[in-house]
Amino acid sequence: MAWDTEGTRRKLREAALAEFADRGLDGTTVGSIAARAGVNKERLYSYFGDKKALWDLVLATELERLASAVALTGVGLTDIGEFAGATYDYHAAHPELGRLLQWEGLQGGPPADAVGRTAHYREKVDRFAAAQRAGRLDRGLDPAHLIFALIAMAAWWQTVPQLAEMITGADPEDLQERAQRRQFVVEAARRLASPPREQLHP
């Protein structure tokens, strides 16, 4: 019987995502990934090289999925709000991504796919800066800081759900509460980026 190579790769990637989200790179072993996948760990070495290479692949893949799901179609205030709302939605549906990013920050060392990720975000910074020059966004805000703030505001609810619950007193699984949080993120993003009156009417 032919070996299902792609199926085995998929099982290993899915198991690695779960293990890395729970324990980070340093706390995860090749054996724990293989055991969760139900695959001999020698397959992991032959398919992915080593644990660090698999970590880089998993994180880069998850970030590619985020980028595909959360498109910045324009840079008007409505676009900014929808970008923040879509970012919130994605992190709510994929809380493991926030945990991966936290682990990446804690463990130090070079980030996964640093060149590609930097280019992705710098393109957004350039678009925000152009919108500021055109008077569509607040020119008094650093465009890079603005993008970081929007992403943090949208993602942090899932990254530290215990803090959100303590502050709001609401169960993070409550669908009405989730909708209210999303509405807040969208409106706050629009207000944050909105040009002050003196920029609109110099």
C-alpha positions in Angstrom: 0.0 0.0 0.0 1.4 3.4 -0.9 2.3 5.7 2.0 0.1 8.8 2.3 3.0 11.3 2.3 0.8 14.4 2.2 -1.6 13.1 4.8 1.3 12.4 7.1 2.8 15.8 6.6 -0.5 17.4 7.4 -0.9 15.4 10.6 2.5 16.4 11.7 1.9 20.1 10.9 -1.4 20.0 12.8 0.1 18.3 15.7 3.0 20.7 15.7 0.7 23.7 15.7 -1.2 22.4 18.8 2.0 21.4 20.6 3.9 24.7 19.8 0.8 26.8 20.8 0.6 24.9 24.2 4.3 24.7 25.0 6.4 26.9 22.7 9.4 25.8 20.7 11.6 25.0 23.7 8.9 23.1 25.6 7.9 20.9 22.7 9.7 17.7 21.8 9.8 15.9 18.5 8.4 12.9 20.4 5.4 14.8 21.6 4.6 16.1 18.1 4.9 12.6 16.6 2.8 11.0 19.4 0.0 13.6 18.9 0.1 13.0 15.2 0.3 9.2 15.6 3.4 9.1 13.4 6.9 7.8 13.9 9.2 10.7 14.8 11.6 9.7 12.1 9.0 10.9 9.6 9.2 14.4 11.1 13.0 14.5 10.5 12.7 13.2 7.0 9.9 15.6 6.0 10.9 18.8 7.9 14.5 18.5 8.9 14.2 19.3 12.6 12.0 20.9 15.2 13.1 24.5 14.5 12.5 24.1 10.8 9.0 22.8 11.6 8.4 25.7 14.0 9.3 28.2 11.3 7.1 26.5 8.8 4.1 26.3 11.2 4.3 30.0 12.2 4.9 31.2 8.7 2.0 29.2 7.4 -0.4 30.5 10.1 0.7 34.1 9.3 0.1 33.5 5.6 -3.4 32.3 6.5 -4.0 35.4 8.5 -2.8 37.7 5.7 -5.0 35.9 3.2 -8.1 36.1 5.5 -7.5 39.7 6.6 -7.0 41.9 3.5 -6.6 45.7 3.8 -8.6 46.7 0.7 -8.2 50.4 1.2 -7.0 52.9 3.7 -10.1 55.0 4.4 -11.7 55.1 7.9 -14.2 52.4 6.9 -11.4 50.2 5.6 -9.4 50.7 8.8 -12.4 49.7 10.9 -13.0 46.6 8.8 -9.4 45.7 8.9 -9.4 45.8 12.7 -12.7 43.9 12.8 -11.5 41.2 10.5 -8.3 40.9 12.5 -10.4 40.5 15.7 -12.5 37.8 13.9 -9.5 35.8 12.8 -7.8 35.8 16.2 -11.1 34.9 17.9 -11.4 31.9 15.5 -7.7 31.0 15.7 -6.5 31.7 19.3 -3.5 29.5 18.8 -1.9 32.2 16.6 -1.6 34.7 19.4 0.0 32.0 21.6 2.5 31.2 18.9 3.5 34.8 18.6 3.8 35.2 22.3 6.1 32.1 22.4 8.2 33.6 19.6 8.7 36.8 21.5 9.6 35.0 24.7 12.1 32.5 23.3 14.2 35.2 21.5 16.3 34.5 18.5 15.4 35.5 14.9 11.7 35.5 14.0 10.3 33.0 11.5 10.3 34.4 8.0 11.5 37.8 9.2 12.2 39.1 5.7 8.8 38.2 4.3 6.8 39.4 7.3 8.7 42.7 7.5 8.0 43.4 3.8 4.3 42.5 4.4 3.9 45.0 7.2 6.1 47.7 5.7 3.8 47.7 2.6 0.9 48.5 5.0 2.9 51.2 6.6 3.6 52.8 3.3 -0.1 52.7 2.4 -1.1 54.3 5.7 1.6 57.0 5.2 0.2 57.8 1.7 -3.3 58.0 3.2 -2.1 60.4 5.8 -0.5 62.7 3.2 -3.8 62.7 1.4 -5.6 63.8 4.5 -7.6 60.6 4.9 -5.9 59.5 8.2 -4.5 61.5 11.1 -1.1 62.9 10.1 -0.1 63.3 13.7 0.3 59.5 14.2 3.3 57.5 13.2 1.9 55.1 10.6 3.9 52.1 11.9 2.7 52.8 15.4 -0.9 53.1 14.2 -0.8 49.7 12.5 0.8 48.1 15.5 -1.9 49.6 17.8 -4.7 48.4 15.5 -3.4 44.8 15.5 -2.8 44.8 19.2 -6.3 46.2 19.9 -7.9 43.5 17.8 -5.8 40.5 18.8 -5.1 41.1 22.5 -8.6 40.0 23.5 -7.7 36.4 22.6 -4.1 36.7 23.7 -5.0 37.4 27.3 -8.6 36.2 27.6 -8.3 36.0 31.4 -7.5 39.7 31.6 -10.4 40.6 29.3 -12.8 38.6 31.5 -11.5 40.2 34.7 -11.9 43.7 33.3 -15.3 43.2 31.6 -16.8 40.6 33.9 -18.0 38.8 30.8 -17.5 35.2 29.7 -15.3 35.4 26.5 -17.3 32.6 25.0 -20.5 34.6 25.2 -21.5 35.4 21.6 -23.1 38.8 22.6 -20.0 39.8 24.4 -17.9 38.8 21.4 -20.1 40.9 19.1 -19.7 43.9 21.5 -16.0 43.5 21.6 -15.8 43.4 17.8 -18.0 46.5 17.5 -15.7 48.3 20.0 -12.6 47.4 18.0 -14.1 48.6 14.7 -15.3 51.9 16.2 -12.1 52.5 18.2 -10.0 51.9 15.1 -11.9 54.5 13.1 -11.7 57.1 15.9 -8.0 56.5 16.4 -7.2 57.0 12.8 -9.6 59.8 12.1 -8.0 63.1 11.2 -8.7 65.9 13.7 -10.8 68.8 12.5 -7.9 71.1 11.9 -6.5 68.7 9.4 -9.8 68.4 7.6 -10.3 72.2 7.5 -6.9 73.9 7.6 
